[in-house]
Structures are given as C-alpha cells and as structure tokens.
Amino acid sequence: MPKQNYTAESLPDILTAQHISDYLGISRRRVYELFQLKPDFGGIPNFEIGFSKRVDKQDFLQWIEAKKKEKAEK
C-alpha cells in the first residue's frame, strides 16, 4: 500500500495507526509503542474497537501540540 501524504485538515476524524504512521513519518510499530504508553508519559491517547486501536483526530492534534510545547519548555 503506497504511503499517503496527509495534512492535518485531510486526516479523517478517527485515525488508525497507519494514518498516524504516514502523517508523522514513523513506523506503525512505533505508533503501537506510543499507544502502549499512558498519555501522562508521552503516549498517544487512543481507544479500542474490538481489538483495533483508534485515535480521535482532535486528541491526536492536541497530543502533537503538547509535544511541541513540552519541547519549547526544555
């Protein structure tokens, strides 16, 4: 499957690990590692539908902003 190029606006409202992988330019494996971490420890907030993990687009964009703010404060 060819890599998709997304902008924040073109991302769907509910994201998969593949969407996040393509958007951030990181491996899907790394996205799943970030899903395992609690948000308080830098993990991406997510929820489960059956065995599938999904992320609300707004939660994801807020997570990115928090990461940028965290970096700026260091």
C-alpha positions as a Markdown table, in Angstrom:
| # | Residue | x | y | z |
|---|---|---|---|---|
| 1 | Met | 0.0 | 0.0 | 0.0 |
| 2 | Pro | 1.5 | 3.3 | -1.0 |
| 3 | Lys | 2.3 | 5.8 | 1.7 |
| 4 | Gln | -0.4 | 8.5 | 2.0 |
| 5 | Asn | 0.5 | 12.2 | 2.5 |
| 6 | Tyr | -1.8 | 13.8 | 4.9 |
| 7 | Thr | -2.3 | 17.3 | 6.1 |
| 8 | Ala | -3.9 | 18.0 | 9.5 |
| 9 | Glu | -7.1 | 19.0 | 7.6 |
| 10 | Ser | -7.2 | 15.9 | 5.4 |
| 11 | Leu | -6.9 | 13.4 | 8.2 |
| 12 | Pro | -10.1 | 11.5 | 8.9 |
| 13 | Asp | -11.9 | 12.2 | 12.2 |
| 14 | Ile | -11.0 | 8.7 | 13.6 |
| 15 | Leu | -7.4 | 7.7 | 12.9 |
| 16 | Thr | -5.7 | 4.3 | 12.6 |
| 17 | Ala | -2.1 | 3.5 | 13.4 |
| 18 | Gln | -1.4 | 3.7 | 9.6 |
| 19 | His | -2.8 | 7.2 | 9.4 |
| 20 | Ile | -0.6 | 8.3 | 12.2 |
| 21 | Ser | 2.4 | 6.5 | 10.8 |
| 22 | Asp | 2.0 | 8.2 | 7.4 |
| 23 | Tyr | 1.4 | 11.6 | 9.0 |
| 24 | Leu | 4.4 | 11.5 | 11.3 |
| 25 | Gly | 6.7 | 9.6 | 9.0 |
| 26 | Ile | 7.4 | 6.9 | 11.7 |
| 27 | Ser | 6.8 | 3.2 | 11.6 |
| 28 | Arg | 3.5 | 1.6 | 12.5 |
| 29 | Arg | 5.4 | -0.4 | 15.1 |
| 30 | Arg | 6.5 | 2.9 | 16.8 |
| 31 | Val | 2.9 | 4.2 | 16.7 |
| 32 | Tyr | 1.7 | 1.0 | 18.5 |
| 33 | Glu | 4.5 | 1.5 | 21.1 |
| 34 | Leu | 3.2 | 5.0 | 21.7 |
| 35 | Phe | -0.3 | 3.6 | 22.1 |
| 36 | Gln | 1.0 | 1.4 | 24.9 |
| 37 | Leu | 2.3 | 4.4 | 26.9 |
| 38 | Lys | -0.1 | 6.3 | 29.1 |
| 39 | Pro | -0.8 | 9.8 | 27.8 |
| 40 | Asp | 0.8 | 11.2 | 31.0 |
| 41 | Phe | 4.1 | 9.5 | 29.9 |
| 42 | Gly | 4.0 | 10.7 | 26.3 |
| 43 | Gly | 1.7 | 8.1 | 24.8 |
| 44 | Ile | -0.9 | 8.9 | 22.1 |
| 45 | Pro | -4.4 | 8.8 | 23.6 |
| 46 | Asn | -6.4 | 6.0 | 22.0 |
| 47 | Phe | -9.4 | 3.8 | 22.4 |
| 48 | Glu | -10.3 | 0.3 | 21.3 |
| 49 | Ile | -13.0 | -1.0 | 19.0 |
| 50 | Gly | -12.7 | -4.8 | 19.4 |
| 51 | Phe | -9.0 | -5.5 | 19.0 |
| 52 | Ser | -8.4 | -2.4 | 16.9 |
| 53 | Lys | -6.9 | 0.8 | 18.3 |
| 54 | Arg | -8.3 | 4.1 | 17.1 |
| 55 | Val | -7.5 | 7.8 | 17.9 |
| 56 | Asp | -9.8 | 10.8 | 17.8 |
| 57 | Lys | -8.3 | 13.3 | 15.4 |
| 58 | Gln | -8.6 | 16.2 | 18.0 |
| 59 | Asp | -6.9 | 14.1 | 20.7 |
| 60 | Phe | -4.0 | 13.4 | 18.2 |
| 61 | Leu | -3.6 | 17.1 | 17.2 |
| 62 | Gln | -3.7 | 18.1 | 20.9 |
| 63 | Trp | -1.0 | 15.5 | 21.6 |
| 64 | Ile | 1.2 | 17.0 | 18.9 |
| 65 | Glu | 0.7 | 20.5 | 20.3 |
| 66 | Ala | 1.6 | 19.2 | 23.8 |
| 67 | Lys | 4.7 | 17.6 | 22.5 |
| 68 | Lys | 5.8 | 20.9 | 20.8 |
| 69 | Lys | 5.0 | 22.8 | 24.0 |
| 70 | Glu | 7.0 | 20.3 | 26.1 |
| 71 | Lys | 10.0 | 20.7 | 23.8 |
| 72 | Ala | 9.8 | 24.5 | 23.9 |
| 73 | Glu | 9.8 | 24.5 | 27.7 |
| 74 | Lys | 13.0 | 22.4 | 27.9 |
